């Protein structure tokens, strides 16, 4: 058989962005096979690594290839006098190994004879082994054990001697050999086969009706196939459609616990310090090496060379590194589907029996979907496995409503319902719509034919009736086959809702409050609310409601909710006020905010404004520690790691305060941290006293109030009390405090009303007899607008202080009867006996208030004690169209087509018309005439549009947006906002500091529902000074 043998020198070249080994100057030898060996001769003009390749083609078209790599001594570069490090080729006999195997490694050296050392590295040097290189190669054996999983890093070094060469690269065979050395490395892959559990999770029924039940049989066996008793596993059953949003794939536990290790071996060679003599002098010495070798000296330290062998992620196959119906009716009741939870089952701990099996029962929600069953198992400390399977929920006849996620009062839209036939015969289907808080158009029902294995869409026109919650039920029947689904959606008020409240007390007799029937309001929204109580805590209702309903999920927003709601929860559960959550909801809200903080905490223990990974904000971090301390004191479970890390963070808060902060802000944050640590029982009086001695009169009132509690010195406490008293601004009835900050006051969210709350708390704690206390309380209560203070910071700190005030100073035991009349109509009464936080709440719908006309509201009391009452009125203007308004921001909104300019148009009257299914660019413009802080931009969506979130795996690519300022920019270049949120009903963008200028923000939405929609105005505001705001006008959007 004739074939060719090709040989050439191997060089590394940069090809298409990658260093690649190529053969240069190839030489070909033509060979015909015979019974005797054949030979080929090749010229090696220069030294280096050569590759010899032979390929044989068989008569059937098959090929066989063989390669040989060899080293040729010589030189082709500039003359050198150093002993350069050579490269060892180390070839394993297998790609992977198992415990009990012995790896055989072929070591090829660039010189003929030498002594070698193999070093096994695993969390340090584990062992070494010497070997001898003969004729340029050696075979080294390495036993592999269970402890070597998942890999071993090997370092190989060989020292020896090789032929000297002249400066032109020619060999000098008569000259004494020169020293030589070479190194190599290899990673042996030892997969965790013996530690692999084989897990199966088999549903007994893979297809069920929605709401159906089955069992999942789980079996766990070891690497040898034997059942594993006592294996513990977790099982989760989740809607596949939800997992698809993020492209979630179950992580292999073996990959987590037995990932590639990172071992390194650093070696140093004395031979790298040898300097060779001039080869010409060796020729002149006629081969006598007696003196010549003595003339080879070590170079300077700058010429020394150190080699590093580093374990790679995993080896490749060659041992190298890689990283890598109809009209008939049925008497059978129609099952109504209403539970559409995505999570069908979460069972965190189940154990297998002696046969390695266990069964888990699962009941599916009512969705028509495919569920993914995921199981992760562990046995002992080192064996893991996982498995997946599927369960499909389906019906022969399925009703699939596709309602918008919300609606606004005044919206009219077509409610799409898809009828799906999953049988092999056509169906005649009767479909009927039932609604609550939705006025259906005609017809309310119809009959359609659904083809075999097909679907038909039916649309029902509906109009929202009033703000609140809307619900509908769609039922489809075809003979004995039926399906029904119920859906709820919120209905918002597109106009700005307004609220008015007045508070008062009755010590004896009654009060007569004239009531003028409101005009120009939506009768279906709001109403009159009369609340009576025997404690003045009821006067805090609106402030608490403001915090409960606070929409922002920043770290300080979560902290203020936690610290206020946790401290007041025993009182809140008795306040049966519209919008006030139940006791269970209050606990759930606090727990949810604590969980949210767990997800936000940075590695340094601090907290950013919005998301983990952003810079930790000093004031926010201290406030979170404050909130968690309050929550712990109130009995909430606060994760220990979360709490310990934030407390360690604030113990060294000064090291986390940026150098750009002013001294007042630095002092205030330090004082706040010291007070929180004192509140937690971990005070540092020495540090607090040092801060006071250093700063004294330069401290803000907030800092003084916090240090008052944090210091230990009695004399210092007296001095602080005197300083605070001197800074009070008093009238005959009230007192308040002002504090000065520089331009960085926004960094600590300072306000004078919050300062009053902080000082009030300190006065009650340290000087409860102070005459300032009732005056500060009077000033705070007089400063409320609509029953609350300006921002969440003020409300939270003031609520905590007033709660302490009422606990300490309400001493009279009530015993009286409260009665309420609306005009001549008796509304109700309640008896108050003893100390209690009970509150009687009377709600009168707005329609009844309007119908009753002008009248009087009478509140009376008989008995001992003081009656506290609140009269509140909530309403919404009947004119749904709001004009643009500038109170510090100018805001505009436009809609633009993404794909076809004809998809979006605007009528002369301003109505926007959008093609159904079209993608829409929503473009917002915001003008700030001067610098603003803590800015929120909120854009409500039309109910017929859904924003496209590019972070979701199922979202198609959308055009990039560039929301940057067109005038003054931040001090860095880029988007003006720090955080954005795409919600089902609105889109939000936030920033801490906004320079004066014009800013734009845009996002992409898709028109999903046909109809006419009212769109509330876009709003920009300062979160902690909401009186500084601006809005666009109300829009009307028609999707068709």
N, C-alpha and C positions, 0 to 999 in steps of 0.2 A: 504494500500500500504506500502510495506517495503522499507526502505531506510536507509542510514548511515549518521550520523553527525560526522564530524571530527573536532577536536580542537587541537591547538598547539601554542607554543610560536613563535612569529615572530622575526627573527634576520636578520641583513644585512650581506651578505657574498659576497666575491669577486669571481664571476663565469665568466669564459671566458672573462676576461678583463673588466667586468662591475660589479658594486655593485648592488646586487639584493636582494630583500626581500624574504626569504624562511621560511617555517614553520618547526620547529624542534620538535622532540619528540611528534609526533602526537598521539592523543588518539581517538579511534573510539567508537561511541555509536550506536547500532542497534535499530532502531525505526520502529514500525508499526503504521501507522496512524489510528485514530479512531475518533469518534464524540467528544471525550474529548481531551484536550491538552495533549501531551506527553512531558516528561521532560528527560533531560540527566544530569548527574553529571560528572564533570571533575576535576582532581587534578591539582592544580597550586603550584608546589613545589617552584618556584621562581617567583618574581615579574617581570612585564614588559608588553609588548603589546601581546595580544593573538588574534588569528583569529579563528572563528567558521564558518565552511562551511557545507551546506547541499545541496545535489544534488538529484533531483527526476526524474526518467525516466518514461515516459508515455508508454502506450501499443502500440502506433503508432511509437515508437522510438524517440520521442522528449524528450528534457531535459530541466529542469528548475533548476537554481542555485541561492542560496541565501547565503550572507556572512554577518557576524557580527564581528566588531572589538571592543575589550574592553581592558581596562587597569586593570592590577592586581597589587595592591600595594605589595611591598616587596623589597628585595635586594638580589643580587647574587654576588656583587662585594666586593672589600675591603671596610672596614668601612670608611664612610666619615662624616665630621662634617659640610659640607656646604649644602645650599639649592640649589639643582641642578635644572636647567631649564628643564621643561617638554615640551612635544610636543603636540600641539593641532591638531586634525584632523578636517579639514574644508571641507565640502562637499557641492557644489552648487547643486541646483535642476535642472539646465540645463547647456548644454555645451556652448551655446552662448545666448546673450540677445540683445534686440532691445530697442530703446527709448520708454519709457512708461511702460516697464516691471518692475517688482519688483523681485529682486533676493532673494530667500530664502536660507539661508546658515545654514546647520546643523553643529554646533560646538560641538565636543566631547572632553571633558577634562579628564586628567588622575586622577582626584579626583572628589568627589561627588558634593561639593558645592563651589561656588565661584562667584566673581564679574568680569565682562568682559568689555573690551573696544575695539570697532572696529574703526579703523582709515582708512578713505578713502584718498588715496594719488593720486594726479594728478597735476604734476608740483608744488609740495609742498603739505602740509596737507590741504585737502579741507574740511573735516568734521570729527566729531567723534560721536560715539553712545555707550551708556552704555547698558549692558544687564546682566542678572543673570543666572548662571548655576545651574540647579536643577537636581539631580540624574545623574550627569555626563554629561549633554548635555543641549544645548539651541538652539533655532532657531532665527536667526537674519535676518531681512529684510532690503534690500538695494535698494532704488528706482534708476532706471537707466534712464538717460536723454540723449538728443541728444549731449550734451557737453561731454559725456563720450566716444564717438567714438575715437579710436578703442578699448580701453581697460581701465579697472580700476585696480589699485593695492590696495589690502586690507591688512592691518596688524591687527592681532587679538591677544589680550593679556588677560589672565584670571589669577586672584590671588585668593587664597583660603587657605584651610587647609586640611591636609590628615593625616591618621594614621601613628604614628611613628613606626619604625621598629628597631629591635635589630640588632647588627652587623652581625648576621647570616641570616638576612632577614626576620625573623619571626615578625609578627605584635604584637604590644604592645597595645591592646585595652584599657587597664586601664590607659595608660599614656596620658597626654594631647596631642592633635593633634599638628603637626608641621606646620609651614608656607609652602606654596607651590605656584608655579606659572608656567605657561606654555604659549608658544607663537606659533603662526602659521601664515601663509600667503597664499594669493590666488590672482590670476589674473583673473578677469572677462573679457571675450572676448565680445566686442560690435562691431561686424563687421559694416562697413559703408554702410549698405543696403540702408538706406534712402538717401545716397549721391551717389548712383550708377546710372549712366546713361546707359540705354540699347541702344546700337548703332548697327545698321545694315548697311552694305555696299554691295549692290547687283548690280553687273554689268548687264546691260540689255541684253548683249550677253556674255556668258562665253567662247565661242569659236569664234575666229576671224582669218582672214588671216593676215599675217604679214603686218604691216603698216595700218591695219584697225582701224576704230574709233568706239567708243561706248560711253555710258554715265554710270556713277556709281551713283545709287540712294542711298542716305544716309538718314536714319531716326534716330532721337534721341528722346527717351521717358524717363520719370523720373521713380522713384521707384514704382509709382502707375500706370504706363502705360500711363500717359498723355503725349501728345506731348510737346516738349520743344522748345519754340520760342527763337530765338537769340542765340542758342548754337553755339559756335565756334569750328570748327574742322579743322584738317590738314589731308590731304590725300596724300599718297605716293604709287606709283606703281613701283615695282622693279623686275628685273629678279630674279626668285627664285634660279637659279644656282649660282648667285653671292652671295646671302644671305647664301647659303649653305657653301660657303668657310669658313665663320667664325661661322657657326651654329647659325646665328642670330635669336632671337625670340623677338617679340614685347613685351616690358615691360608693365605690367599692371599699368596704372597711379594710380589706387587706392592703389596698394601696395607701390608706392613711397610716396604718400601724407599721407597715413594712415598706415604706417608701425608701428611695435611695438615700444612703447615708453619705456623709461628707467627711472623708478621712484624707489626711495629707501627710506626706513624708518628705522632710527636707534633708538633703544629704550634702556633704562637703567633701571634696577630694583634694588631698595634698598634691596629686599629680597635676591639678590645674594650675599649680604655682611653679611648675618646672619650666625653665626657659632652655630650649635646645640650642646647641652650638651651630655655627655655620657649617652646612654639609660639606663645603669645599675644604674646610680644615680637617674634616675626617678623612677625606680622600688623600690629603697631603700626609696624614699620619699613617697611611697605608694599612688602615684597618686596626691599628693599635688603639684600643679604647681606654688604655690605662689612664692617661691624663685627660682625654677628651670628656669623659663622663664627669670628671671632677669640675670641669669648666661650665657644666650646665647648672644655672643658679635660679633661685626663686625670684619672681618679679616683685614689683612694689605692691602694697596692699590694694592699690586702685585697680590692678589687673586681675585680682582674684575673682574666681567664678564660683557661684553657688547654684546648684540645680535643685529644683523643687518638683517632686512627683506628687500629683494630687489625684485623689480618687474621683472618678467621674460618676455621672448619674447612673448609668448602666452600660454594660458592654454590648457591642453589636456582635453579629455572628462571627466576625473575623477576629474577635478579641480586642478590637479597638473600642473607642468611646462613642456613645451616642446619647442625646438628651431628648431625650425626647417624650142597609140604611134606608136610608131613604125614609119613606113615609111610614114604614113600620115603626112601632114604638116598643120599648121594653119596660117591663115592670121592675127590672133589676136596678137597684140603686146605683147611681153614677158615683164612682169614687172621685173625690176632688183632690187634686194635687196642690199642695201649698208649701211644703218644706223643700226648699231648693238649696240647702246647705251644700257647700263644696266638699266638706269633710264628712265622710260616711262613718269612719271608724279611726280611733287612735287608741291602741292598747299598748302601753309602754313596757309592760313586763308580763310575759307568759313563759312558763317552763315546760320542757318536754318530759314525757314519762319514760319508763324503762325501755320502751320500744323506739324512743327517739321522736315520738310524734305528739302533737297537740292540736286541738281544734278550737277555732275562735268563731263565735257567732257574729254576724254582721247584718244589720238592717239598713237598706239603702234609703237615702232621701227620695224625694219625688221627681227628681230631674230625669229627663231622657238623655242619657249620656253614657259614655264609657268611663269606668272607674279603673284606676291603676292600684293594684295591690302590691305593697312594698314591705318586705320583711328583712330585718337585719338581726343576725344571731351572733351570740358569743358563748364560748364554753371555756371556763377557767380564765386564765389571764392572757392567753396567747393564741386562741383559735377563733376565727371569725368567718362569716359567710353571709350571703344575701341572696334574695330571690325576688322576682317580680312575676305578676300574672295580671289578668284583666277580668272584669265583670261588666257586662253590658246591660243597661236598663232600657227596655224597649217595649212598645205596645203595638198591637196590630193597627190600631187607629190612634194617632197621637196628636194632641193639641199643643202647638208651640207659640204662645204669645210673645210678641217682640215689642214690649212697651218701652217708652223712654224711661230713663232712670229717675226722672222727676218731672214736674210740671209747674207752671206758674198760674196764679189766678188770672183768668182772661185768655188762656190758651185754648185753641180749638185744633184738634188734630185727628188724623185717621189712625186708629189702633190696629196694627197689622197682626193677623193671626194666621199661622201656617198650619194646614191640616195635612198630615202625612199618613199615607196608606202603605203599610209594610206587609201587605199580602199580595198574592198573585192574581187577584181579581179586583176589578173596579168596584168602588163603593159609592153609594148615594148617601150623603151625610147631611143631617140636620145640625146646624150650628147656631147657638144662642148666646147672647151677651147679657150679663147682669152686672149692674154697676152700683157703686156707692160714692157719692161726691163727684160723680161724673155724669153729665147729662148726655145720654146717647141720642144720636140722630136716628132717623128711620132708614133702613129697617133694623130692629133689634135682633133679628134672626133671619136665616136664609138656608136654602138647600143647595148643595153643590155636589158635583160628581168628581171624585178623586180617582185618578187612574191607578191601575195596579202598580205597586212599588213606586208611586209618584207622590207629588205634593201639589197643593193648591193654596194660594194666599187669599184670605178674606179680610177686607178692611171695614172697620166699624167707625164712623165719625162720632167723636165725643167732644164735650166742652167741660172744662173744670167749673165746679159750682162754687166752692169756697176754699179758702186756705185751710190747710190741715193735712189729712191723709185721705187719699183716694184709693179705692179698691175695685177690682172687677173680677168676674168669673166667666170663663168661656167654657161652654159645654158642647161636645160633639157626640152625636148618637147615630149609629148605623145598625139597625136591627138590635142584636144582643151585644154588639160591640160599642163601647163608649169610652170617653175620656173627658176629664174636666180639670182645669188649672185655675188657681186663684193667685192674683198678683196685687201687691200694695205698692204705692209710690207716694212720696211727699208732694204736697202742693204748696208752693211758697207764695208770698205776697210780693209781687214785682215792685209795687210802690214802697217807699220807705215807711215802715210801721212806726208809729209814734206812741209814746206812753207818757202818762201824767199821773203823779201820785201825790197825795198829801197825807201827812201824819199828824196825829194829835193824841191828847190824853183826856180822860174824863175822871175827875176825882169825886164828883157828885152830880146827880141830875143827868142831863142829856145835852148833846150838841145837835144843832140843826144846820146841815150843810146843803145850801141851795144847789140844785143840779139842773143845768141847762142841757136839753137834749142836743146832742151833736148833729151837725148837718154836713153834707158833702163827704160822707164816710161810706165804706163798704159795709153793709149790714151783716154780711156773713163773717166778718172778721172782728175779733176783739170783744170788748164788753166792759162792764163795770165789775169791780172786785172789791169786796169789803172784808177786811180781816180784823179780828179782835184777839187780844192776848193779854195776859197778866204780867208779861215781861217786856221791857223795852227792847229786848233783842229783836223783836219783830220789826223794829225800825230799820234793821239791817237787810231786810229781804231783798230789796232791789240791788244792793251791792253784791250780795251773794249770788243772785241770778246772773249778774254781769260776769262774775268769775266763772260760774258753772258753764255759761254759754260762750265763754271767751274762745274765739275760733282758731287762734294761732298755736301751733305745736312747737314753738321754740323752747329752748331749755328753761328760760325764765317763765314762759307761759305755763309749762308743766309744773314748775316749782311753785308758782303762786297758787295754782289750783290745788296742789297737794297741801301746802301749808295752811290755806284758808279752809278748805273743805274738811281736811282731817281734824283740825282743831274745833270746827263748829258742827261736826256731823251729828252729835247728840241733839243739838238744837235744830238742825236743818230737817231732820226726819219728822219733826212735829209741825213744820211749816207746810201746810197743804196748799201751796200757792201754785197757780198755773205756771208751768215751766219748771217747777222745782222737782228734781229727780227723787225717786223713792230711795229708801235706805239701801236696798240692794244695788240700785244704780249708782248711788254715791260711793259705796265700797268698790264697785267695779270700776268706776272712773278713777279713783285713787290708785287702784292696782294697775290699771292700764297706763296711767302716767308714770308710775314707778317702772313698769316694764319698758316704756318708751325711753326713760332715762338710762336704763341698762344698755339699750341699743345705741345711745348717743355718747356714752362715756369714752373719752380718749384714753390712749395708753398711759398718759401722765396722770390719770385720775381726774382731770378737769373736764369741763363741758364746753362745747362750742355753742354758737347760737342755734344752728340748725341740724348739722349732720356730723357724725363721727368722722374724724380726719381733718376737719377744719381746725383752726387755731382755738385753743381753750380760752374762753373769756373769763377774766378773773372775777368780776362781780357775779356773773351767772354761776360760776362754780361755787362761790360761797353761798349764794342763794339756794342752790340745789342741796348743799349740805344742811342748810337751815331747814328746808322743807323735809328732807329725809329724817332729820332729828325730831321734828314735830310728828311725822308719821310714826316713827318708832315709839314715841311717847304715847301715842293714841292707840297702840296695839297693832298697827299694820306690819306685815312681814316685809322687811327691807333686806334684800340680799346682803350678806355680810361683806362679800368682796366689793360690791358697789359702794357700800358705806365706808368701809375701811380705806379704800383708795381715795375717795373724795376728801375724807378727813385728813389723810396724810398730805393731800394736795394743798388744802387750805392752811395746814400747819406751816407750810413753807410758801405761802401765797406770794410773798414778796419777790421770790425768784421767778415767778411766772407773770409778773406785771411788766408789760413792755416799757422800754425806756421813753417812749413817746408820751406816756401818761404824765399829767401834771401832778405836783406834790399833793394838792388837796385830794385828788382822786386816789392816789396811792395810800394816803393816810386813812381815807374813808374805807377803802377795801380792807386794809389791814385791821382796822378797828372792828369792822363787821365780822371778819374771820375770827378774831379773838372772842367776840361776844358769842358767836355760834359755838365755838369750842367750849366756852364756859357753860352754855345752855346744855351741851352734850355731856357735861361732867368731865371734860378734859381741858379745863382752862389753863392758861399760862399767865398767871398774875404778874410775873417778873417782866415778861415781854410787853404786857399791856401797860404796866407802870413806866417802862422805859419809853414807850411810844408817847405817853402823856408828858413825861419830863422833857422829851426832845421837842415836842411840837406845841403843847399847851394852847395858848390863845390863837394859834394859827389853825387849830383843828376846827372842822365844820361841826355844826350842832349835831348832825347825825353821828359823827365819830365820837363826840363827847358823850352822847346818850348811850352808845354801845359800850364805851370804855367805863362808864359809871358802874356797870355790873361786872365788867371783866377785871377791874383792878381789885387788889386786896387791901390796900392801905386805907384805913379809916379817914385819915387826914386828906388823902387824895380824893376820896369820895366826897367829902365835905366841900372841897375846892371845886370839884366838877359840878356839884349841885348848885353852888353859888354862881358859877359861870353860866350855867344853863338858865337859871332864874334871871340873871341880868340880861340875857339875850331875848327874853320874852317880850312880845309886843302886846300889851294888855289894854282892854277897855273895861268898863264897869262889869260887863257880863261875860266877856270872852277873852281868850288869849291864843296867840299863834306865834310861830317862830319862822324866821327866814334865815337862809344860809347862803353864803356866796361860793360860787365855783367859777373856774375859768371856762374856756371854750370846750373843755373836755367833760362837762357835766353830764353829757349824754352817756358817757362810759359807765356811770353809776346810776343812770336813770333818775336823777335827782329831781324832786319837786318839793315845794314848801308844804303841801298838804301831807305828803308822805313823811316829811320831817316831823310834823305835828304828831302823827301816829307813832313814830319811833320814840319821840320824847315822852308821849303819854304812857307808853308801855314801860319806859324806864322810870318815870315818876311813880307809877303804881308799885313797881317792884322794889324801888329803893327808898321812896319817901311817900308812903300812902296817905299821910296827913297833909300833904302840900295843898295850899289854897289854889295852886295852878291847875290841879286835876279837873275840877268841875268846869273851869273856864275853858280849858283846852277841849273838853268834850263838847261844850256848847258851841265853840267855834267850829269844830269839825261837823257837827250835825247841821249847823246853819249853812255850811258850805256845800252841801249836797245839791246836785242838780238831777232831777228825775229819780231821786232816791239813792243816788250813788255819787261817787267821786269820779275824777276825770279818767283815770287809766287803771290798768290792772295792778301796777305797783302800788299806787295809792290805796286802792280798795283792799288789797291783801294785808298790808301792814296796819292800816286803820282798823280793819275787822279784827285782827288779832288783839290789838290794843283795847278796843271797845269790848270784846269778849272778856278780857281780863277785868275791865272796869265793872261790867255788869255782874260778874261773878263775885267781886269784892264788895260792891256798894249797894246792891239791891237787897235790902234787909227786911222789908215789910212782908208779912205773910198775907197773901190775897184770900178773900172770901166774899165773892160777889157774883151777881148775875148780870150778864150783858145782853142787851136786846137791840135789834135793828129793824127799822121800818123804811120802806121805800114809798114815799107819799103816805097814803092811807093803808098800804098793804104791809102786813106784818111779815117780815122776812125770816125771822128766827131768833133763837136765844141760846145762851150757853152759860153753864155754871162753872166758875173757877174756884177751886178749893185747894189751898196749900200751894207750895212752890211747884210749878210745872211749866213746861214750855209748850203746852197745848195751845193750838191756835185754831180759831174757828174761821172758816173761809166761806164766803158767800159769793157765787159768781152769777152774774146776770148777763145773758147774751146781748150783743149790741143791737140785734133786731128788737128785743124787748125794751132796751133803753130808749131807742128811737121812737118806738110805738108809745111809750109812756109819756112822752112830751116833757115839758119843764115840770120839775117836781122838787121835793125835798128829801134828803137822806138824813134820818134821825138815828143817832147812836146814844143809848142810855145805859146807866149803870146803877145798880142798887146793892149796897153792901160795903164791906171794908176793903180797902186796897185801891190801886190805880188801874184803870182800864186804858190800854194802849190800842189805838186803832190805825188802820191804814185804808185809805180809799184810793183805789187805782183805776185808771181808765186807759184801755189800750184800743187803738183804732188805726185804720189805714185810710188815706184819702181815696175817694172814689175815682178821682182822675188818675189813671195809671200812668199818664205821661208826665215825667219829670224833666224839667229843663236843665241844661248844664249849669253848674254852680262852681265858683272859684272862691275858696276860703284858704288859699295857700298853694293850691295846685290847679293847673289847667289840664283837663283830661279829654281826649277824643278817642273814638273807636271807629274803624272801618273794616269792611269785609271785602276780600279780593279773591278772584278765582286763581286756582293753582294750575289747572291743566288746560282749560279752555276759557278765554275771556268772557264767552257768552254764558258761562255757568253762574255768574254772579252779576246782578244788575241792581240799580237803585232807581225807584220811581221818583217823580218830581216831588211827591209829598214826603220823601225820605224813607219809604218802605223798601226793605231789602228783599230781593227775590233770588232764591238759590235753587239750582237744579237738584232734584233728589239724587243722592249717591255721589254728588260732587265733593271734591276736596276744596276747603276754604281756608285762606290765610286770614287770620284775625290779627289786625295790626292796631296796636295801642300806642298812643303818644301821650307823654306826661311832661309838663313844663313846671319846673321849680324855680321861682324867681329869686330865691336865696337858699342858703344851705339848709338842708333838712336832715333829721336824724330818725332812725328806726322807722323807715318808710315801708308801707305795704301797698301794693298795687293789686286790686282784686277785680277780675272781670267775670261776671256771671255769663254762663252759656245760654243760648236759646235751648229749650227742651228738645228741639228737633235736631240738634247737633251733638256730636260726641268728639271730644278732643282726641287726637292721635298721639299716643305717648311713644316716642322713639326708643324708650328704654325697654319696651316690651318686645319679646321675640317675635310675636305675631304681627307687629306693625310693619307695613311696607315702608321702604325708604321714603323720606319726605325731604323736600328742599331745605337746605340749611338756612338758618336765620342768623342775623347779626344784630342783636338788640344793643347797640352802643349809642352813646350820646353824640349828638351832632354839634354840640357846643362845648362847654366845659366838661372835661373828663375827670375820672378819678386820677389819683396819683399813679395808678398803674393802668396799663392799656388793656382793654378787654370789656366784657359785659359788665353793665352797671350793677346788676343784681347779684346777691350772694347765694340765694336759694330760690327755687321755684317749685311749685306743686301743681300738678294737673289732676284736678278732682272731677268727679262725675258731673257736678253742677257749676263749677267755676274753675278759673285758673288764677294762681297767685304768684307774685314775685316779691321778694323782700331784700332790703339792704339796710345796713347799720348807719351809713353816712352817705348822703347824697349831695354833691356839690350843685350849685345853681347851674341850670342848663336845660336843654331839651333832650328827652330820652325816649327811646322806642322799645317796644317789646312785641314780639309776634309769636304765634303758634299756629299749628295746622289742626283743623277739625274736619269732620265729614258729616254731610247732611244725611240723616238716617231715618227721619220720620216725617211724613207729609203732614202739613198743617200750617196754621198761622200762630205765631208765638210772640209773646211779649218778652222783651229782654231788658232786665233792670240795668241801670247805669253802671258803667265802670267807675270804680272809686279808688282814689289814692288818699292815704292818710298817714299821719305820724301816729304810730301805735300807742305811744305814751303821752300824746297830746292830740287826741282825736278831734278836737275842735279845729285843728289845722288839717283841712281836707279839700278835696275837689272831686267833682264827678262829671261824667259825660251826661248826655240826655238819654231818655228811654228810647229804645229802638223797637221796631216791629220787623220780624223776619217771616217771610212766607217761603216754605219749602214745597216745591211742586215739580 
